[in-house]
């Protein structure tokens, strides 16, 4: 799992690349929470997520919960097909409230 952070004047973009799965959950938790603490608005780009399990989904839920509790904006973008499938499986599309762009493929 790889993280890339871009800081912009009004928000940060956190790009996750690879597998968002249990074997990376502990190392990612602190890095994700640090990114949220450093930004008032955090966009999590999920275009390069190749695998997502329930532990990875729990990390995304944790970020959303912490953002709401601290009155910050945290949203998901560029959902890979794996992410869309998991959001549908767990019926969490409405919870996150982010627009999903469905490709023609």
N, C-alpha and C positions, 0 to 999 in steps of 0.2 A: 504494500500500500504506500502510495506517495501522496504528499500534500504539497500544494503550491498556493501561496497567498499573494494576492495583489491588493495593495492599498491604494484607494482612490480618495479624492478629496472628501466625498460624502459617504462612501461605503467601502467595504472590503469584499473581495471575491475569494472564496476558498474552493479550490479545485481538488477534488478527490479522484485519484487515479488508481485503478486496480480493484482488489477485492475488499469489500467492506464486510468482513466476516469475523467470527469469534476469535480467530487466532491473532487478529490485529486490534481487537476491541480495547484492551487495557492500554496499549501504547497510544491509541488514537484518542481516547477519552480526554486526557489532559490537554492534548494539542488542540482538539476541537473546542474545549471550554476556554482555553487561552485565547483562541481566535475570536470567540464571542465576547470575551472580556475586553479585548482590544478595539472593538468596533461597535458603533451604535447601530449600524445596519450591516448585516452579514448575509451575503448570497452564497449558497453552497451549490457549486456546479457539479452535477452528477453525470455528465455526459460520458465520462470514461470509467464508470463503475461496471466491471465485468462480472461481479458476483456479489450478492447481498443475501445475508441470512438474518435470522431473528435478532441476533446480537447487534448486527449493523443497524437494523431498523430501530432497536432500542437506543442506540447512540443518536440517531436522528430525532427520535422522540425526546430524548434528554435535552438536546440543543434547543428544540422548539419550546419545551417547558421552561428551561432556564431563561430563554429570551423573553418569554411572556412575563415571567416573574420579575425580571429586571427592566421591563418596559423597553425592550429593544426589538428591532425588526430582524427576524431570521427567516429566510425563505429559500426554498429549493428551486433550482433551475436546470434546464437541459437534461431532464430525466432520461437515463438510458432505458432501454426496453426491460432490462432486469429490474430496475427500480420501479417502473410502472407496474410490472407484474406483481411485485411484492406489495406495493401500495394497494392494488386491487385485491390481492389475496387477503390482506389484513383490513380491508375497507377503511383505509386511512387517507384517501384522497381529500375528503372533506375536512379532515382534521388539520392537515397542513395548509389547505386552501390555496395552493399554488397552481397556476395554469399549467396544464399538460399539453405539450405539442406532440401529436401522434403522427409518426411518419407514415408514408404510403406503403412502406415495406411490410 
